[in-house]
Amino acid sequence: MSRKELDVKSLSLAGERQHMIDVLLDENTYADKVLKNAEFVNVITREIYTADIAISGKYVLMVGDCEELIGEKTEVEDLTGKYVIPGLIDSHMHFESAMLTASEFSRISIPTGTTCLISDPHEIGNVVGPVGVKAMADELDDLPNHVYLRIPALTPDSPGLETAGVDITSKQVPEMLSYNNVSGIGEIQGVTAAKWVYKSNPEVFRDTVVSSVYARENGYKVDGNAAELFGKELASHIIAGGTEISCHETTSKAEAVEKLRYGVYMLMREGSTQRNMPECIRAITEEKLDSRRAILATDDMLAEDIVTTGHMNDIVRRTIREGVDPVEAIQMATINAATWQGFDDKGVIAPGKLADMAVIEGKLEDMNVCEVFLEGKKVAENGKLLIDIPEYTYPESVKNSVHRAPIKPEDLMVEAKGDKANVNCIGLILDQNLTDSFVENMDVKDGYVCPDVENDILPIAVVGRHGQANIGKTFVKGFKMKCGAFAETVSHDTHNLIVMGTNYEDMAAAVNHVIEMQGGVAVVKDGEVIGELPLNIAGLMTDEFDAFSLTERMNSLTAMVNNDLECEAHAPFMHLAFLSLTTSPKWKITDMGVVDANNYCVIPTVVE
């Protein structure tokens, strides 16, 4: 920002503040809006008391007795019996996981009380690089809510273990940090397996430190990713990202305690398939640790869950059910988040702050949002958005991103000698990013390992779609599926094409249909495609469906997998997508094969 631009901005803000002072002290000047008799939730003092809230323009004037600020033109709303809380903040999330653009995600999340989003676009970054990050950053310009990006410092997250569409290093970080609406660097998960990355690929550590130091020195935040790290490894991860670091990958009370003691901002993840908050919150409810650095976040949320049960309001609701005081739980999605983000105008309702608020009817612990205000304007009521959100068209440079020829069923088969083979298999753990690992003795026929549908040991493969010929393949246990196959290009974090099924013919048909669509989801049974969802933006998101149409389509596809394919795992597409995430323990599958995430190496599928 130039000196001239800075002066113009300062003068504008000074004018706004002077006007607020005039309203408060000039007996002939009045508030634009007064919310009367609200049950005010004070997240600063952790109190609830009856008060009025006066608003001028987009700012809060005062909280208390505001009768003298009401003039003939003041809009007055009586909120007797209703609670008012600050607008909710999701401190770590990915639009790509919802398969929605930022505009569509905002359209369904604002009516739930979420007024601020911090999104990490490393998914689109892995596929098309900085051009994708730039496109998403540009989309945020005209959104009514407060949305910021944390850019990726590294793609792929595990060089040598997986293939991304574009490689990003510290060389691209300064440019991406300069994009509009960028507030820092996203999760530095390239150094999650700290000890093994340092031993096997130390350049990743060096490059991450360069990126984080540059970001910190220029006033940006850095997010961590310290899954199952303790002691020296946790300390090294914190130092790599800078001491004011966050972590959204905490899955046990012991981790939560150590991270809070180190001053880590613990983002307690509670999304659609990764539900770690109940375990994390035990550090507060049982060990009585200070909760100021405990923050609620979703990470990965399905559109259908937001439409059905809510967004951050539902996460707060779940937290209260774990025994947390309602106001303390609300702090975890408001003032705590704002403090971590460095926001001085959000997260609380107080003089001079932005008038971002949610109104709760009924019991506070039920978090039923009936009205939402953004910068003083009522933008949603009774679950309906009252404002228009501008349409944004993504550039062609982020589309047609599947660079792969069709495959044959045998391309997905695992070769082995003899009649039996010991196979390194992956174990699905429901509602976690973590997986199990086991070796299974399996039948071999005509030189290939046979699927064991009866015992729930099903073939899974990752097909390279970024121009590489690689296909990684093994078996997975935990989906309990009886027939058919499904495939998708949502496959964290490099987003190659992942597929699982009960037979190779259906698997190949699903893969080939996704290739033909240039990204998306396909469900196949008995050789026929019975369901599909094209994802035209990087194979991750769609601008061809609105959020409600997408929800209807995904509900239909999920029902097909659960009913027609007789799969017992809920949210099967999201669970499948995380089986390629190499930065969380234990074993995963990428285009290069079975990855031992704990030891940063590719291991053979068949144990000789």
CORSUL-V787728 format. One record per backbone hydrogen bond with DSSP energy under -0.5 kcal/mol. CO is the residue of the C=O (numbers start at 1). NH is the residue of the N-H. E is the energy in kcal/mol with one decimal. If there is no record, write none. Layout:
# CORSUL-V787728
co:nh:e
CO:NH:E
CO:NH:E
This chain:
# CORSUL-V787728
co:nh:e
2:6:-2.6
3:7:-2.5
4:8:-2.2
5:9:-2.5
6:10:-2.7
7:11:-2.6
8:12:-2.1
9:13:-2.4
10:14:-2.6
11:15:-2.2
12:16:-1.9
13:17:-2.5
14:18:-2.5
15:19:-2.0
16:20:-2.0
17:21:-2.3
18:22:-2.4
19:23:-2.4
20:24:-2.0
21:25:-2.3
22:26:-3.1
25:27:-0.6
26:29:-1.8
32:75:-2.6
33:55:-3.1
34:36:-0.7
34:77:-2.3
35:53:-2.2
36:79:-3.1
37:81:-0.6
38:40:-1.2
38:51:-2.5
39:84:-2.0
40:42:-0.9
40:49:-1.7
41:43:-0.9
42:46:-1.3
42:47:-1.5
47:42:-2.7
49:40:-2.7
51:38:-1.9
52:64:-2.4
53:35:-2.8
54:61:-3.2
54:62:-0.8
55:32:-1.7
55:33:-1.9
56:59:-2.3
58:355:-2.7
59:56:-2.4
60:352:-3.0
62:54:-2.4
64:52:-2.8
64:66:-0.9
66:69:-1.8
67:70:-1.5
69:31:-2.5
69:71:-0.6
71:74:-0.9
74:76:-0.6
75:34:-2.7
77:36:-2.9
77:79:-0.6
79:82:-2.7
82:39:-3.2
83:360:-2.9
84:41:-2.3
85:358:-2.6
88:115:-2.2
88:116:-1.5
89:91:-0.7
90:118:-2.1
92:298:-0.5
92:299:-2.8
93:120:-2.6
94:97:-0.6
94:98:-0.7
95:98:-1.0
95:100:-1.5
96:99:-1.1
99:542:-1.5
101:105:-2.5
102:106:-2.3
103:107:-1.8
104:108:-1.3
105:109:-1.9
106:110:-2.4
109:112:-1.2
109:114:-1.5
110:113:-2.3
113:88:-2.6
113:115:-0.6
115:146:-2.4
116:90:-2.4
117:119:-0.6
117:148:-2.3
118:93:-1.5
119:121:-0.6
119:150:-2.2
120:123:-0.5
121:125:-2.0
122:126:-2.0
123:127:-1.1
124:128:-2.7
124:129:-0.6
125:129:-1.3
126:165:-2.6
126:166:-1.2
128:131:-0.7
129:132:-1.7
129:133:-1.3
130:134:-3.0
131:135:-1.8
132:136:-2.1
133:137:-2.6
134:138:-2.5
135:139:-1.5
136:140:-1.0
137:140:-0.6
138:141:-1.3
139:142:-0.7
140:143:-1.4
145:147:-0.8
146:117:-2.6
148:119:-3.0
149:151:-0.5
149:183:-3.0
149:184:-0.8
150:121:-0.6
151:186:-3.0
155:168:-1.8
158:161:-2.5
158:162:-0.8
161:592:-0.5
162:160:-0.7
168:155:-1.9
169:172:-1.6
169:173:-0.6
170:173:-0.5
170:174:-0.7
172:176:-2.0
173:177:-2.7
174:178:-0.9
175:178:-0.7
176:179:-1.4
179:182:-1.1
181:149:-2.7
183:221:-2.0
184:151:-2.5
185:223:-2.0
187:189:-1.9
188:191:-1.4
189:192:-1.5
192:194:-2.5
193:197:-3.0
194:198:-2.5
195:199:-1.4
196:200:-3.1
197:201:-2.8
201:204:-1.9
201:205:-0.7
202:206:-2.2
203:207:-2.7
204:208:-2.3
205:209:-2.4
206:210:-2.0
207:211:-2.2
208:212:-2.8
209:213:-2.6
210:214:-2.1
211:215:-2.4
212:216:-2.8
213:217:-2.7
214:218:-1.0
215:218:-0.7
215:220:-2.8
216:219:-1.8
221:185:-2.6
222:246:-0.6
223:188:-1.7
224:248:-0.5
226:229:-1.5
230:233:-1.1
230:234:-1.4
231:235:-2.6
232:236:-2.4
233:237:-1.9
234:238:-2.4
235:239:-2.3
236:240:-2.1
237:241:-1.5
238:242:-1.7
243:245:-1.3
245:265:-2.6
246:224:-0.7
247:267:-2.4
252:256:-2.3
253:257:-2.7
254:258:-2.0
255:259:-2.7
256:260:-2.5
257:261:-2.2
258:262:-1.4
259:264:-2.5
260:263:-1.1
264:266:-1.0
265:247:-1.9
265:267:-0.9
266:268:-1.0
266:295:-2.9
267:269:-0.9
268:297:-1.7
269:276:-2.2
269:277:-1.4
273:275:-0.6
274:271:-2.7
274:276:-0.7
276:279:-0.7
276:280:-2.3
277:281:-3.1
279:282:-0.9
280:283:-1.9
281:284:-1.5
281:285:-2.7
282:286:-2.1
282:287:-1.6
283:289:-1.9
284:288:-0.7
291:294:-1.9
293:266:-2.1
293:295:-0.6
295:268:-3.7
296:91:-0.9
297:270:-2.0
298:300:-2.6
299:94:-1.3
300:272:-2.4
302:305:-0.5
302:306:-1.7
303:307:-2.5
304:308:-1.7
305:309:-3.2
305:310:-1.1
306:310:-0.9
311:314:-0.6
311:315:-1.5
312:316:-2.6
313:317:-2.0
314:318:-2.4
315:319:-1.9
316:320:-2.3
317:321:-1.7
318:322:-0.7
319:322:-1.0
319:324:-1.2
320:323:-2.0
325:329:-2.5
326:330:-2.2
327:331:-2.2
328:332:-1.2
330:333:-1.5
331:334:-1.4
331:336:-2.4
331:337:-0.6
332:296:-2.4
333:89:-2.5
334:338:-2.8
335:339:-2.3
336:340:-2.0
337:341:-2.6
338:342:-1.2
338:343:-2.2
345:354:-2.0
348:350:-0.7
350:353:-2.2
353:60:-2.9
354:356:-2.1
355:357:-0.6
355:376:-2.5
356:87:-2.2
357:373:-3.1
358:85:-2.7
359:370:-2.7
359:371:-1.1
360:83:-2.6
361:368:-0.5
363:366:-1.3
363:367:-0.6
363:368:-0.5
364:367:-1.4
367:369:-1.0
368:361:-2.3
370:382:-2.9
371:359:-2.9
372:379:-2.6
372:380:-1.3
373:357:-1.9
374:377:-2.0
377:374:-2.8
377:379:-0.6
379:386:-3.7
379:387:-0.7
380:372:-2.1
381:384:-1.9
384:381:-2.3
388:390:-0.5
392:394:-0.6
395:398:-1.7
396:399:-1.9
398:538:-2.3
401:403:-0.8
402:404:-0.8
403:467:-1.2
408:411:-1.6
409:412:-1.7
410:413:-1.0
413:415:-0.6
414:449:-2.9
419:444:-2.4
421:423:-0.6
421:442:-3.2
422:607:-3.3
423:425:-0.7
423:440:-2.5
425:438:-1.9
426:428:-0.6
426:477:-2.3
427:436:-3.2
428:430:-0.6
429:432:-1.3
431:275:-1.9
434:429:-0.6
436:427:-2.3
438:425:-3.2
438:440:-0.5
440:423:-2.9
440:442:-0.8
442:421:-2.1
443:450:-2.9
445:448:-1.7
447:416:-2.0
448:445:-2.9
452:457:-2.7
453:456:-1.6
456:458:-0.6
456:478:-0.5
457:452:-2.6
458:476:-2.8
459:501:-1.8
460:474:-2.4
461:463:-0.5
461:499:-2.5
462:464:-0.6
462:472:-2.4
463:497:-2.5
465:403:-3.0
470:464:-2.9
472:462:-2.6
474:460:-2.4
475:426:-2.6
476:458:-2.6
477:428:-2.9
479:568:-1.6
479:569:-1.1
480:568:-0.5
484:502:-2.6
485:524:-2.9
486:500:-2.0
487:522:-2.3
488:498:-2.4
489:491:-0.9
491:495:-2.7
496:498:-0.7
497:463:-3.7
498:488:-2.2
499:461:-2.6
500:486:-2.3
501:459:-0.5
503:507:-1.6
504:508:-2.6
505:509:-2.0
506:510:-2.3
507:511:-2.5
508:512:-2.7
509:513:-1.7
510:514:-2.0
511:515:-2.3
512:516:-2.2
513:517:-2.0
514:518:-0.7
514:519:-2.4
515:518:-1.0
519:535:-1.9
520:489:-1.4
521:533:-2.3
522:487:-2.3
523:530:-2.3
523:531:-1.4
524:485:-2.3
525:528:-1.9
528:525:-2.5
528:530:-0.7
531:523:-2.7
533:521:-2.1
534:536:-0.5
535:539:-0.7
536:538:-0.9
537:540:-2.5
537:541:-2.0
541:537:-2.5
542:101:-0.6
546:550:-2.8
547:551:-2.2
548:552:-2.1
549:553:-2.4
550:554:-3.2
551:555:-2.5
552:556:-1.8
553:557:-2.4
554:558:-2.9
555:559:-2.2
556:560:-2.0
557:561:-2.2
558:562:-2.7
559:563:-3.1
559:564:-0.6
560:564:-0.8
560:565:-2.0
561:567:-1.9
565:482:-1.9
565:483:-1.5
571:575:-2.1
572:576:-2.3
573:577:-2.1
574:578:-1.3
576:579:-1.7
577:492:-1.1
577:580:-0.7
578:581:-1.4
579:589:-2.2
580:582:-1.0
581:584:-1.1
585:435:-1.3
586:597:-2.5
586:598:-0.7
588:595:-3.3
590:593:-1.5
593:590:-2.6
594:596:-0.5
594:603:-2.8
595:588:-2.4
595:597:-1.1
596:599:-0.6
596:600:-0.6
596:601:-1.3
601:596:-3.0
603:594:-0.7
605:424:-3.2
605:607:-0.5
606:608:-0.7
607:422:-0.6
